[in-house]
Amino acid sequence: MGQKNIVDWTTITNFVTDAFIAYGIPEEDAKICTDVLLASDHRGIESHGVNRFKPIYLDRIKAGIQNPVTNFEIVKETPTTAVVDGHDGMGQVIGYKSMQLAIKKAKEYGMGMVVVRNSCHYGIAGYYTTMATKAGCIGMTGTNARPSVAPTWGVEGMYGTNPFTLGVPTDEAFDFNFDCATSITQNGKIEYYERIGEPVHPGTIVGDDGKPVEGDAGVALKRIRQGTAALAPVGGIGEALGGYKGYGFGLFVELLSAVLQDGNYGKALNGKDENGKLVPYHLGHFFIAIDTDHFLGEDLCRKKAGDILRSMRASKKAPGAERIYTAGEKEYEIEQARANGVPINESVQKELIQVRDELGLTQYKFPWED
């Protein structure tokens, strides 16, 4: 495909925003949704970018299980905390406003925490920790998700991929931003493998017979949806490589995404009722901001954090290894390399054309159509 699959950032940003607006999302909210969505593509995390634009957001609005207009309701608030009900609105808008509120509280009182119930998929979790680090705060966020991960020694998907994401401001061009699922892989990655024809990576999925699932990603995805297979936690199947650690972290995220806000958890997040009818996901999130100026200051924090990260990268490398990375570094370099635009695979190209033609956004023409 060469450069025919590259869409410049202005075009893809305007197109996604216009499509969101056409689906009933208010303009300012649509801009937030677009910014969160494309932040993933900027960082090279295709599993959460335009790959999910239609199936995860537009299709759910069309199905009536996600509200395009977000009712961000604060049901309880203290100087340092808040409980939010998102009323099944746009998860990106709920996430943005929640972290914004947590940062505001942190700037005034040192720390702020906001928990959310009845939300939808909020996109790349690292977007919200980046909001915090840009404001000079240490940031944390997590979200539960549809049950697809088996507890250690289990074979049934009981909780979600549940990312636990951490950000620390540094004095470098990129902050420390550790954003990953607590499962060894995630549904979005399996979906991406299916799109590009890549097989399942060995040891990442367990079947209901207790054996690893391998081979075709599409088949594996169907088995996860049918309940005959489940993702393994970080550390893998069993305890030999520390699978119980990933299980513990994932369950911690599940707890913080449900217990403080009286939210749904586990099988209640399936997205279907007892008759198999599609229903809202009712996801939960949490957002924590810690202001560095309430300790010994942002400048000291940034310098010390930078020193620590540089010491890691300068340490002795394994034979054959070119370099050691710290969290956020690879994403920063990909963002620099993608200055001209976002690569779109053939499957998503067809979806973008379908959305454009459905909405009559005839002002847009994509490179692969030349």
C-alpha positions as CSV (number, residue, x, y, z in Angstrom):
1,M,0.0,0.0,0.0
2,G,3.0,2.4,0.5
3,Q,1.9,5.8,1.6
4,K,-1.6,5.2,0.3
5,N,-2.6,4.1,3.8
6,I,-1.4,7.2,5.5
7,V,-4.1,9.8,6.4
8,D,-2.8,13.2,7.6
9,W,-3.7,14.2,11.1
10,T,-5.8,17.2,10.1
11,T,-8.0,15.1,7.8
12,I,-8.5,12.2,10.2
13,T,-9.1,14.6,13.1
14,N,-11.8,16.6,11.2
15,F,-13.4,13.4,9.8
16,V,-13.7,11.6,13.1
17,T,-15.0,14.8,14.8
18,D,-17.6,15.4,12.1
19,A,-18.7,11.8,12.3
20,F,-19.1,11.9,16.1
21,I,-21.1,15.1,15.7
22,A,-23.3,13.5,13.0
23,Y,-24.0,10.7,15.5
24,G,-25.4,13.2,18.0
25,I,-22.4,14.0,20.1
26,P,-22.2,17.8,21.0
27,E,-19.3,19.5,19.2
28,E,-17.1,20.1,22.3
29,D,-17.6,16.5,23.5
30,A,-16.9,15.2,20.0
31,K,-13.5,17.1,20.0
32,I,-12.7,15.4,23.3
33,C,-13.6,12.0,22.0
34,T,-11.5,12.5,18.9
35,D,-8.5,13.7,20.9
36,V,-8.6,10.6,23.1
37,L,-9.2,8.2,20.2
38,L,-6.3,9.6,18.1
39,A,-3.9,9.9,21.0
40,S,-3.7,6.1,20.8
41,D,-2.8,6.2,17.1
42,H,-0.2,9.0,17.8
43,R,1.5,6.7,20.3
44,G,1.3,3.6,18.0
45,I,-1.3,1.8,20.1
46,E,-3.5,0.8,17.2
47,S,-5.7,-1.5,19.3
48,H,-7.4,1.6,20.8
49,G,-7.3,4.1,18.0
50,V,-9.3,4.4,14.7
51,N,-9.5,0.6,14.7
52,R,-12.2,1.0,17.3
53,F,-13.8,4.1,16.0
54,K,-16.8,2.4,14.3
55,P,-17.3,-0.9,16.2
56,I,-16.8,0.3,19.7
57,Y,-18.2,3.8,19.6
58,L,-20.4,4.5,16.6
59,D,-22.0,1.0,16.5
60,R,-22.8,1.2,20.2
61,I,-24.5,4.6,19.8
62,K,-26.5,3.2,16.8
63,A,-27.4,0.1,18.9
64,G,-28.8,2.4,21.6
65,I,-26.5,1.1,24.4
66,Q,-24.4,4.3,24.6
67,N,-25.7,7.8,24.9
68,P,-24.1,10.4,22.6
69,V,-25.0,13.2,25.0
70,T,-23.2,12.8,28.2
71,N,-24.9,13.6,31.5
72,F,-21.9,14.0,33.9
73,E,-23.6,13.9,37.3
74,I,-21.6,14.4,40.5
75,V,-23.7,12.4,43.1
76,K,-21.3,13.1,46.0
77,E,-18.4,15.4,46.5
78,T,-15.9,16.4,49.2
79,P,-12.9,18.7,48.9
80,T,-10.7,15.8,47.8
81,T,-13.1,13.3,46.3
82,A,-16.1,12.9,44.0
83,V,-18.4,10.1,42.9
84,V,-19.7,10.5,39.3
85,D,-22.5,8.8,37.5
86,G,-21.9,8.9,33.7
87,H,-25.4,7.7,32.7
88,D,-23.9,5.6,29.9
89,G,-22.5,8.6,28.1
90,M,-19.3,8.9,26.1
91,G,-16.5,7.3,28.2
92,Q,-13.9,9.7,26.9
93,V,-15.9,12.8,28.0
94,I,-16.5,11.2,31.4
95,G,-12.8,10.3,31.7
96,Y,-11.6,13.8,30.7
97,K,-13.9,15.6,33.0
98,S,-13.2,13.2,35.9
99,M,-9.4,13.6,35.7
100,Q,-9.8,17.3,35.2
101,L,-11.8,17.4,38.5
102,A,-9.2,15.2,40.3
103,I,-6.4,17.5,39.1
104,K,-8.3,20.6,40.3
105,K,-8.8,19.0,43.7
106,A,-5.1,18.0,43.9
107,K,-3.9,21.5,43.0
108,E,-5.9,22.9,45.9
109,Y,-5.6,20.1,48.5
110,G,-2.6,18.0,47.4
111,M,-4.6,15.0,46.3
112,G,-7.8,14.3,44.4
113,M,-9.7,11.1,43.6
114,V,-12.8,10.7,41.4
115,V,-14.6,7.4,40.9
116,V,-17.2,6.8,38.2
117,R,-20.1,4.4,37.6
118,N,-22.3,3.8,34.6
119,S,-19.7,4.8,32.0
120,C,-18.6,3.3,28.7
121,H,-15.3,2.5,27.1
122,Y,-13.0,5.5,27.9
123,G,-10.3,4.8,25.3
124,I,-6.6,4.8,26.0
125,A,-6.0,5.0,29.8
126,G,-2.7,6.7,29.4
127,Y,-4.4,9.8,28.0
128,Y,-5.7,10.6,31.5
129,T,-2.4,10.1,33.3
130,T,-0.8,12.3,30.6
131,M,-3.3,15.0,31.6
132,A,-2.0,14.7,35.2
133,T,1.7,14.7,34.4
134,K,1.3,17.8,32.1
135,A,-0.3,19.5,35.1
136,G,2.7,18.6,37.3
137,C,0.8,15.8,39.1
138,I,1.4,12.1,39.6
139,G,-1.6,10.4,37.9
140,M,-3.3,7.1,38.2
141,T,-6.4,5.6,36.5
142,G,-8.0,2.3,36.0
143,T,-11.2,0.9,34.5
144,N,-13.1,-2.4,34.6
145,A,-14.3,-4.0,31.4
146,R,-16.4,-6.9,30.1
147,P,-15.3,-10.1,31.7
148,S,-12.7,-11.9,29.7
149,V,-9.9,-12.7,32.0
150,A,-9.7,-15.9,34.1
151,P,-8.4,-15.8,37.7
152,T,-5.3,-17.9,38.4
153,W,-6.2,-21.6,38.2
154,G,-9.6,-20.6,36.6
155,V,-10.7,-21.0,33.0
156,E,-13.7,-18.7,33.0
157,G,-13.6,-15.0,32.2
158,M,-14.6,-13.4,35.5
159,Y,-13.2,-9.8,35.2
160,G,-11.9,-7.5,32.6
161,T,-8.5,-6.6,31.1
162,N,-8.6,-3.8,33.7
163,P,-5.6,-1.5,33.0
164,F,-3.8,0.0,36.0
165,T,-2.1,3.1,34.5
166,L,0.5,5.3,36.2
167,G,2.1,8.6,35.2
168,V,5.0,10.6,36.8
169,P,6.2,14.0,35.5
170,T,9.8,14.1,34.5
171,D,12.3,16.7,33.1
172,E,12.6,14.8,29.8
173,A,10.7,15.3,26.5
174,F,8.3,12.5,27.6
175,D,6.9,11.7,31.1
176,F,6.9,8.3,32.7
177,N,3.6,6.8,31.5
178,F,3.0,3.2,32.2
179,D,-0.2,2.1,30.5
180,C,-1.1,-1.5,30.1
181,A,-3.7,-4.1,30.8
182,T,-3.4,-6.4,33.8
183,S,-4.1,-9.3,31.5
184,I,-1.2,-10.6,29.4
185,T,-2.9,-9.2,26.3
186,Q,-6.3,-7.5,25.7
187,N,-9.4,-7.9,23.6
188,G,-8.4,-5.0,21.4
189,K,-5.1,-6.6,20.6
190,I,-6.8,-9.9,19.7
191,E,-9.2,-7.8,17.5
192,Y,-6.2,-6.1,15.9
193,Y,-4.5,-9.5,15.3
194,E,-7.7,-10.7,13.6
195,R,-7.7,-7.6,11.3
196,I,-4.1,-8.1,10.2
197,G,-4.1,-11.9,10.1
198,E,-1.7,-12.4,12.9
199,P,-2.1,-15.6,15.0
200,V,-2.7,-15.6,18.8
201,H,0.6,-15.4,20.8
202,P,1.2,-18.7,22.7
203,G,0.3,-18.7,26.4
204,T,-1.9,-15.6,26.4
205,I,-5.3,-17.4,26.3
206,V,-6.5,-20.4,28.2
207,G,-9.3,-22.7,27.0
208,D,-12.0,-24.2,29.2
209,D,-10.0,-27.4,29.2
210,G,-7.2,-25.6,30.9
211,K,-4.9,-25.8,27.9
212,P,-3.4,-22.8,26.0
213,V,-5.4,-21.5,23.0
214,E,-3.3,-20.9,19.9
215,G,-3.8,-20.3,16.2
216,D,-6.4,-18.1,14.5
217,A,-7.1,-14.8,16.4
218,G,-10.6,-14.6,15.0
219,V,-11.4,-18.1,16.3
220,A,-9.9,-17.3,19.7
221,L,-11.9,-14.1,19.9
222,K,-15.1,-16.0,19.3
223,R,-14.2,-18.5,22.0
224,I,-13.7,-15.7,24.5
225,R,-17.1,-14.2,23.6
226,Q,-18.7,-17.6,23.9
227,G,-17.1,-18.3,27.2
228,T,-15.1,-21.3,26.2
229,A,-11.8,-19.5,26.5
230,A,-10.4,-16.6,28.6
231,L,-7.4,-14.3,28.6
232,A,-4.6,-15.0,31.1
233,P,-3.5,-12.4,33.6
234,V,0.0,-10.8,33.4
235,G,2.4,-13.6,34.3
236,G,0.4,-16.1,32.2
237,I,-1.4,-19.3,33.0
238,G,-0.9,-20.8,36.5
239,E,1.6,-19.5,39.1
240,A,5.0,-20.6,37.7
241,L,5.7,-17.2,36.1
242,G,3.7,-15.1,38.6
243,G,0.3,-15.2,37.0
244,Y,-1.2,-14.6,40.5
245,K,0.4,-11.1,40.5
246,G,-1.4,-10.0,37.4
247,Y,-4.6,-11.5,38.9
248,G,-4.1,-9.5,42.0
249,F,-3.5,-6.2,40.2
250,G,-6.5,-6.9,37.9
251,L,-8.8,-7.6,40.9
252,F,-7.6,-4.5,42.6
253,V,-8.6,-2.4,39.6
254,E,-12.0,-4.2,39.6
255,L,-12.4,-3.3,43.3
256,L,-11.6,0.4,42.8
257,S,-13.9,0.5,39.7
258,A,-16.9,-0.7,41.7
259,V,-16.7,-0.6,45.5
260,L,-16.4,3.2,46.1
261,Q,-19.1,4.1,43.6
262,D,-21.5,1.2,44.0
263,G,-20.9,0.1,40.5
264,N,-21.3,-3.0,38.4
265,Y,-18.6,-5.7,38.2
266,G,-17.7,-9.1,36.7
267,K,-20.4,-10.8,34.7
268,A,-22.7,-7.8,35.0
269,L,-20.5,-6.0,32.5
270,N,-21.1,-8.5,29.7
271,G,-23.1,-6.0,27.7
272,K,-26.0,-8.4,27.4
273,D,-29.1,-9.3,29.5
274,E,-30.3,-12.8,30.4
275,N,-32.0,-13.0,27.0
276,G,-28.9,-12.1,25.1
277,K,-30.1,-8.6,24.2
278,L,-27.5,-5.8,24.0
279,V,-27.5,-3.5,27.0
280,P,-25.2,-0.7,28.2
281,Y,-21.9,-1.8,29.8
282,H,-22.2,0.3,32.9
283,L,-18.4,0.4,33.4
284,G,-16.6,1.9,36.3
285,H,-13.4,4.0,36.4
286,F,-11.2,5.7,39.0
287,F,-8.9,8.7,38.6
288,I,-6.2,9.9,41.1
289,A,-4.1,13.0,41.0
290,I,-1.3,13.9,43.4
291,D,0.2,17.4,43.1
292,T,3.9,17.5,43.4
293,D,4.0,21.1,44.6
294,H,2.3,19.9,47.8
295,F,5.5,17.9,48.5
296,L,8.9,19.3,47.6
297,G,7.9,20.9,44.3
298,E,7.4,20.0,40.7
299,D,10.9,21.0,39.5
300,L,12.5,18.6,42.0
301,C,10.1,15.8,41.2
302,R,10.7,16.1,37.5
303,K,14.5,16.2,37.9
304,K,14.6,13.3,40.3
305,A,12.2,11.2,38.2
306,G,14.3,12.0,35.1
307,D,17.5,11.0,36.9
308,I,16.0,7.6,37.9
309,L,14.8,6.9,34.4
310,R,18.1,7.9,32.9
311,S,19.9,5.5,35.3
312,M,17.7,2.7,34.1
313,R,18.5,3.3,30.5
314,A,22.2,3.7,31.1
315,S,22.5,0.3,32.9
316,K,24.2,-2.7,31.5
317,K,22.4,-4.3,28.6
318,A,21.8,-7.9,27.7
319,P,24.0,-9.3,24.9
320,G,22.5,-8.3,21.6
321,A,20.2,-5.7,23.1
322,E,20.5,-2.3,21.5
323,R,18.9,-0.2,24.3
324,I,16.8,-0.2,27.5
325,Y,13.5,1.8,27.5
326,T,11.4,3.4,30.1
327,A,7.6,3.7,30.0
328,G,6.5,6.3,27.6
329,E,9.7,6.5,25.6
330,K,8.6,4.2,22.7
331,E,5.3,6.0,22.4
332,Y,7.1,9.3,22.3
333,E,9.4,8.1,19.5
334,I,6.5,6.7,17.5
335,E,4.6,10.0,17.8
336,Q,7.6,11.8,16.4
337,A,7.9,9.3,13.5
338,R,4.1,9.7,12.7
339,A,4.3,13.5,12.2
340,N,2.7,13.1,8.8
341,G,-0.3,11.1,9.7
342,V,-1.8,7.8,10.9
343,P,-1.5,4.5,9.0
344,I,-4.9,2.8,8.3
345,N,-5.1,-0.9,7.6
346,E,-7.4,-2.2,4.8
347,S,-10.1,-3.4,7.1
348,V,-10.4,0.0,8.8
349,Q,-10.2,1.8,5.4
350,K,-13.4,0.1,4.4
351,E,-15.1,1.1,7.7
352,L,-14.1,4.8,7.3
353,I,-15.5,4.8,3.7
354,Q,-18.7,3.2,5.0
355,V,-19.1,5.8,7.8
356,R,-18.4,8.6,5.4
357,D,-20.9,7.4,2.8
358,E,-23.6,6.7,5.4
359,L,-23.3,10.2,6.8
360,G,-22.8,12.0,3.5
361,L,-19.5,13.5,4.5
362,T,-18.6,13.9,0.8
363,Q,-15.9,16.5,1.5
364,Y,-13.5,13.7,2.6
365,K,-11.5,11.7,0.2
366,F,-8.9,9.2,1.5
367,P,-5.5,8.6,-0.1
368,W,-6.2,4.9,-1.0
369,E,-9.1,6.1,-3.2
370,D,-6.8,7.8,-5.7
